[in-house]
Amino acid sequence: MQETIQSFTDYLQTEKKASKNTEVSYQRDLRKLAVFLKEHGLEKPEQMNVTVLISYLLYLEREHFSPATISRSIAAIH
């Protein structure tokens, strides 16, 4: 999963010319997702499905993450 996150970060830097804050925030969001997936026995992005993603979003809500953070997480996952 770390390789996928790094590829996405490279894309943000080279193609999207994203700010450093955007890169850092997306990396943090994707690492949180990676931890969640690993805790649920999923190691590869290909193993995700709609049910897993909805469970993750519900987890973020239960943990009281702000709506802005949840929205950014959705954008990063997309």
DSSP file (Angstrom, degrees, kcal/mol; ACC not computed):
  #  RESIDUE AA STRUCTURE BP1 BP2  ACC     N-H-->O    O-->H-N    N-H-->O    O-->H-N    TCO  KAPPA ALPHA  PHI   PSI    X-CA   Y-CA   Z-CA
    1    1 A M     >        0   0    0      0, 0.0     4,-2.2     0, 0.0     5,-0.2   0.000 360.0 360.0 360.0 -34.5    0.0    0.0    0.0
    2    2 A Q  H  >  +     0   0    0      1,-0.2     4,-2.5     2,-0.2     5,-0.2   0.877 360.0  54.1 -60.6 -37.1    2.9    2.3    0.7
    3    3 A E  H  > S+     0   0    0      1,-0.2     4,-2.3     2,-0.2    -1,-0.2   0.894 107.9  49.7 -64.0 -39.2    4.0    2.1   -2.9
    4    4 A T  H  > S+     0   0    0      2,-0.2     4,-2.1     1,-0.2    -2,-0.2   0.900 110.6  49.7 -65.6 -41.6    0.6    3.1   -4.1
    5    5 A I  H  X S+     0   0    0     -4,-2.2     4,-2.4     1,-0.2    -2,-0.2   0.914 111.4  49.2 -63.6 -42.7    0.6    6.1   -1.7
    6    6 A Q  H  X S+     0   0    0     -4,-2.5     4,-2.6     2,-0.2    -2,-0.2   0.894 109.3  52.1 -65.5 -39.1    4.0    7.2   -2.9
    7    7 A S  H  X S+     0   0    0     -4,-2.3     4,-2.2     2,-0.2    -1,-0.2   0.909 110.5  48.4 -61.6 -41.7    2.9    6.9   -6.5
    8    8 A F  H  X S+     0   0    0     -4,-2.1     4,-2.5     2,-0.2    -2,-0.2   0.905 110.4  51.0 -65.5 -41.2   -0.1    9.1   -5.8
    9    9 A T  H  X S+     0   0    0     -4,-2.4     4,-2.1     2,-0.2    -2,-0.2   0.914 109.4  50.8 -62.2 -42.8    2.1   11.6   -4.0
   10   10 A D  H  X S+     0   0    0     -4,-2.6     4,-2.9     1,-0.2     5,-0.4   0.906 109.5  51.4 -59.7 -42.1    4.5   11.7   -7.0
   11   11 A Y  H  X>S+     0   0    0     -4,-2.2     4,-2.2     1,-0.2     5,-1.7   0.921 108.4  51.1 -60.4 -45.5    1.5   12.3   -9.3
   12   12 A L  H  <5S+     0   0    0     -4,-2.5     6,-2.5     3,-0.2     5,-0.4   0.892 115.0  44.1 -59.8 -39.4    0.3   15.2   -7.1
   13   13 A Q  H  <5S+     0   0    0     -4,-2.1    -2,-0.2     4,-0.2     4,-0.2   0.949 125.0  28.4 -70.6 -50.1    3.8   16.7   -7.3
   14   14 A T  H  <5S+     0   0    0     -4,-2.9    -3,-0.2    -5,-0.2    -2,-0.2   0.902 131.8  26.2 -85.4 -42.8    4.5   16.3  -11.0
   15   15 A E  T  <5S+     0   0    0     -4,-2.2    -3,-0.2    -5,-0.4    -2,-0.1   0.897 131.1  31.3 -90.5 -44.2    1.1   16.3  -12.7
   16   16 A K  S   <S-     0   0    0     -5,-1.7    -3,-0.2     3,-0.0    -4,-0.2   0.629  86.5-141.7 -92.1 -14.6   -1.1   18.4  -10.4
   17   17 A K        -     0   0    0     -5,-0.4    -4,-0.2    -6,-0.4    -3,-0.1   0.899  36.3-176.7  52.3  42.3    1.6   20.7   -9.0
   18   18 A A        -     0   0    0     -6,-2.5    -1,-0.1     1,-0.1    -2,-0.0  -0.276  28.1 -99.7 -70.2 155.3   -0.2   20.4   -5.7
   19   19 A S     >  -     0   0    0      1,-0.1     4,-2.2    -3,-0.1     5,-0.1  -0.298  30.3-111.8 -70.1 160.4    0.9   22.4   -2.7
   20   20 A K  H  > S+     0   0    0      1,-0.2     4,-2.7     2,-0.2     5,-0.2   0.880 119.0  56.0 -61.3 -38.3    3.0   20.7    0.0
   21   21 A N  H  > S+     0   0    0      1,-0.2     4,-2.6     2,-0.2    -1,-0.2   0.905 106.8  49.4 -60.8 -41.5    0.1   21.0    2.4
   22   22 A T  H  > S+     0   0    0      2,-0.2     4,-2.7     1,-0.2     5,-0.3   0.933 111.6  48.8 -62.7 -45.8   -2.2   19.1    0.0
   23   23 A E  H  X S+     0   0    0     -4,-2.2     4,-2.6     1,-0.2    -2,-0.2   0.939 113.4  46.1 -58.3 -48.8    0.4   16.4   -0.4
   24   24 A V  H  X S+     0   0    0     -4,-2.7     4,-2.5     1,-0.2    -1,-0.2   0.911 113.6  48.9 -63.3 -43.5    1.0   16.0    3.3
   25   25 A S  H  X S+     0   0    0     -4,-2.6     4,-2.5    -5,-0.2    -1,-0.2   0.926 112.8  46.7 -64.1 -45.1   -2.8   15.9    4.0
   26   26 A Y  H  X S+     0   0    0     -4,-2.7     4,-2.7     2,-0.2     5,-0.2   0.911 111.9  51.3 -64.4 -41.3   -3.5   13.4    1.3
   27   27 A Q  H  X S+     0   0    0     -4,-2.6     4,-2.4    -5,-0.3    -2,-0.2   0.936 110.7  48.5 -59.8 -45.9   -0.6   11.2    2.5
   28   28 A R  H  X S+     0   0    0     -4,-2.5     4,-2.1     1,-0.2    -2,-0.2   0.923 112.5  48.7 -60.1 -45.2   -1.9   11.3    6.1
   29   29 A D  H  X S+     0   0    0     -4,-2.5     4,-1.9     1,-0.2    -1,-0.2   0.911 113.0  46.8 -62.4 -42.7   -5.4   10.4    4.9
   30   30 A L  H  X S+     0   0    0     -4,-2.7     4,-2.4     1,-0.2    -1,-0.2   0.840 109.7  53.4 -71.7 -32.2   -4.2    7.5    2.8
   31   31 A R  H  X S+     0   0    0     -4,-2.4     4,-2.3    -5,-0.2    -1,-0.2   0.891 107.1  52.1 -67.7 -37.9   -2.0    6.2    5.6
   32   32 A K  H  X S+     0   0    0     -4,-2.1     4,-2.3     1,-0.2    -2,-0.2   0.924 110.6  48.5 -60.7 -43.3   -5.0    6.2    7.9
   33   33 A L  H  X S+     0   0    0     -4,-1.9     4,-2.9     1,-0.2    -2,-0.2   0.915 108.9  53.1 -62.0 -42.9   -6.9    4.2    5.3
   34   34 A A  H  X S+     0   0    0     -4,-2.4     4,-2.5     1,-0.2    -2,-0.2   0.895 109.4  48.4 -60.9 -40.8   -4.0    1.8    5.0
   35   35 A V  H  X S+     0   0    0     -4,-2.3     4,-2.5     2,-0.2    -1,-0.2   0.932 111.9  49.6 -64.0 -45.7   -4.0    1.2    8.7
   36   36 A F  H  X S+     0   0    0     -4,-2.3     4,-0.9     1,-0.2    -2,-0.2   0.929 112.4  47.5 -58.1 -46.8   -7.7    0.6    8.7
   37   37 A L  H ><>S+     0   0    0     -4,-2.9     5,-3.0     1,-0.2     3,-0.7   0.922 111.2  50.4 -62.2 -44.5   -7.4   -1.8    5.8
   38   38 A K  H ><5S+     0   0    0     -4,-2.5     3,-1.9     1,-0.3    -1,-0.2   0.903 106.5  55.0 -61.9 -40.6   -4.6   -3.7    7.5
   39   39 A E  H 3<5S+     0   0    0     -4,-2.5    -1,-0.3     1,-0.3    -2,-0.2   0.740 109.6  49.0 -63.5 -21.4   -6.5   -4.0   10.7
   40   40 A H  T <<5S-     0   0    0     -4,-0.9    -1,-0.3    -3,-0.7    -2,-0.2   0.150 124.9-102.0-105.2  17.9   -9.3   -5.6    8.6
   41   41 A G  T < 5S+     0   0    0     -3,-1.9     2,-0.5     1,-0.2    -3,-0.2   0.667  82.0 127.2  77.3  17.3   -7.0   -8.1    6.9
   42   42 A L      < +     0   0    0     -5,-3.0    -1,-0.2    -6,-0.2    -2,-0.2  -0.936  24.3 167.2-112.3 124.1   -6.7   -6.2    3.6
   43   43 A E        +     0   0    0     -2,-0.5    -1,-0.1    -3,-0.1    -5,-0.1   0.628  58.4  57.4-108.8 -18.7   -3.3   -5.4    2.3
   44   44 A K  S >  S-     0   0    0      1,-0.1     3,-1.8    -7,-0.1     4,-0.3  -0.901  74.4-128.9-121.9 144.9   -3.8   -4.3   -1.3
   45   45 A P  G >  S+     0   0    0      0, 0.0     3,-1.8     0, 0.0    -1,-0.1   0.826 107.5  66.5 -57.1 -31.0   -6.0   -1.5   -2.7
   46   46 A E  G 3  S+     0   0    0      1,-0.3     0, 0.0    -3,-0.0     0, 0.0   0.699  90.8  64.4 -64.8 -18.1   -7.5   -4.0   -5.1
   47   47 A Q  G <  S+     0   0    0     -3,-1.8    -1,-0.3     2,-0.0     2,-0.1   0.577  81.7 102.5 -82.5  -9.2   -9.1   -5.7   -2.1
   48   48 A M    <   +     0   0    0     -3,-1.8     2,-0.3    -4,-0.3     3,-0.0  -0.424  45.5 171.3 -74.1 149.0  -11.3   -2.7   -1.3
   49   49 A N     >  -     0   0    0     -2,-0.1     4,-2.3     1,-0.0     5,-0.2  -0.866  50.4 -85.8-143.4-179.5  -14.9   -2.6   -2.2
   50   50 A V  H  > S+     0   0    0     -2,-0.3     4,-2.6     1,-0.2     5,-0.2   0.891 124.8  53.6 -59.3 -42.0  -17.9   -0.3   -1.5
   51   51 A T  H  > S+     0   0    0      1,-0.2     4,-2.2     2,-0.2    -1,-0.2   0.914 109.8  47.4 -61.2 -43.7  -18.7   -2.0    1.7
   52   52 A V  H  > S+     0   0    0      2,-0.2     4,-2.2     1,-0.2    -1,-0.2   0.916 112.6  49.4 -64.3 -43.1  -15.1   -1.6    3.0
   53   53 A L  H  X S+     0   0    0     -4,-2.3     4,-2.4     2,-0.2    -2,-0.2   0.892 110.5  49.4 -66.2 -39.2  -15.1    2.1    2.0
   54   54 A I  H  X S+     0   0    0     -4,-2.6     4,-2.4     2,-0.2    -1,-0.2   0.909 110.1  52.2 -64.8 -40.6  -18.4    2.8    3.7
   55   55 A S  H  X S+     0   0    0     -4,-2.2     4,-2.1    -5,-0.2    -2,-0.2   0.898 109.4  50.3 -60.3 -40.0  -17.1    1.1    6.8
   56   56 A Y  H  X S+     0   0    0     -4,-2.2     4,-2.4     2,-0.2    -2,-0.2   0.922 109.9  48.9 -64.9 -44.4  -14.1    3.3    6.7
   57   57 A L  H  X S+     0   0    0     -4,-2.4     4,-2.0     1,-0.2    -2,-0.2   0.893 111.1  50.3 -63.7 -39.2  -16.2    6.4    6.4
   58   58 A L  H  X S+     0   0    0     -4,-2.4     4,-2.6     2,-0.2    -1,-0.2   0.880 108.3  53.7 -65.0 -37.4  -18.4    5.4    9.3
   59   59 A Y  H  X S+     0   0    0     -4,-2.1     4,-2.0     2,-0.2    -2,-0.2   0.931 107.2  50.7 -60.3 -46.4  -15.2    4.8   11.3
   60   60 A L  H  <>S+     0   0    0     -4,-2.4     5,-2.3     1,-0.2    -2,-0.2   0.903 111.3  48.4 -60.1 -41.1  -14.0    8.3   10.6
   61   61 A E  H ><5S+     0   0    0     -4,-2.0     3,-1.7     1,-0.2    -1,-0.2   0.926 110.1  50.9 -64.4 -44.5  -17.4    9.7   11.7
   62   62 A R  H 3<5S+     0   0    0     -4,-2.6    -1,-0.2     1,-0.3    -2,-0.2   0.835 107.5  54.1 -61.5 -32.4  -17.3    7.6   14.9
   63   63 A E  T 3<5S-     0   0    0     -4,-2.0    -1,-0.3    -5,-0.2    -2,-0.2   0.368 117.1-117.6 -84.5   5.2  -13.8    8.9   15.6
   64   64 A H  T < 5 +     0   0    0     -3,-1.7    -3,-0.2     1,-0.2     2,-0.2   0.808  50.7 168.2  64.3  34.6  -15.2   12.5   15.3
   65   65 A F      < -     0   0    0     -5,-2.3    -1,-0.2     1,-0.1    -2,-0.0  -0.520  43.0 -99.9 -70.8 148.7  -13.1   13.5   12.3
   66   66 A S     >  -     0   0    0     -2,-0.2     4,-2.4     1,-0.1     5,-0.2  -0.266  24.7-114.2 -68.8 155.6  -14.4   16.8   10.9
   67   67 A P  H  > S+     0   0    0      0, 0.0     4,-2.6     0, 0.0     5,-0.2   0.862 118.5  55.5 -56.7 -35.3  -16.6   16.8    7.7
   68   68 A A  H  > S+     0   0    0      2,-0.2     4,-2.3     1,-0.2     5,-0.2   0.908 107.9  47.7 -64.9 -41.0  -13.8   18.6    5.9
   69   69 A T  H  > S+     0   0    0      2,-0.2     4,-2.3     1,-0.2    -1,-0.2   0.907 112.4  49.0 -65.5 -41.9  -11.3   15.8    6.8
   70   70 A I  H  X S+     0   0    0     -4,-2.4     4,-2.2     2,-0.2    -2,-0.2   0.911 111.2  49.9 -64.3 -42.2  -13.8   13.1    5.7
   71   71 A S  H  X S+     0   0    0     -4,-2.6     4,-2.1     1,-0.2    -2,-0.2   0.904 111.3  48.7 -62.6 -41.7  -14.4   14.9    2.4
   72   72 A R  H  X S+     0   0    0     -4,-2.3     4,-2.6     2,-0.2    -1,-0.2   0.880 108.8  54.1 -66.7 -36.4  -10.7   15.2    1.8
   73   73 A S  H  X S+     0   0    0     -4,-2.3     4,-2.5     2,-0.2    -2,-0.2   0.913 107.7  50.0 -62.1 -42.2  -10.3   11.5    2.6
   74   74 A I  H  X S+     0   0    0     -4,-2.2     4,-2.3     1,-0.2    -2,-0.2   0.919 111.0  49.4 -61.2 -43.4  -12.9   10.7    0.0
   75   75 A A  H  < S+     0   0    0     -4,-2.1    -2,-0.2     1,-0.2    -1,-0.2   0.910 111.3  49.2 -63.0 -42.4  -11.1   12.8   -2.5
   76   76 A A  H  < S+     0   0    0     -4,-2.6    -2,-0.2     1,-0.2    -1,-0.2   0.905 112.0  48.1 -64.6 -41.2   -7.8   11.1   -1.7
   77   77 A I  H  <        0   0    0     -4,-2.5    -1,-0.2     1,-0.3    -2,-0.2   0.891 360.0 360.0 -65.8 -39.3   -9.4    7.7   -2.1
   78   78 A H     <        0   0    0     -4,-2.3    -1,-0.3    -5,-0.2    -2,-0.2   0.523 360.0 360.0 -59.6 360.0  -11.0    8.6   -5.3
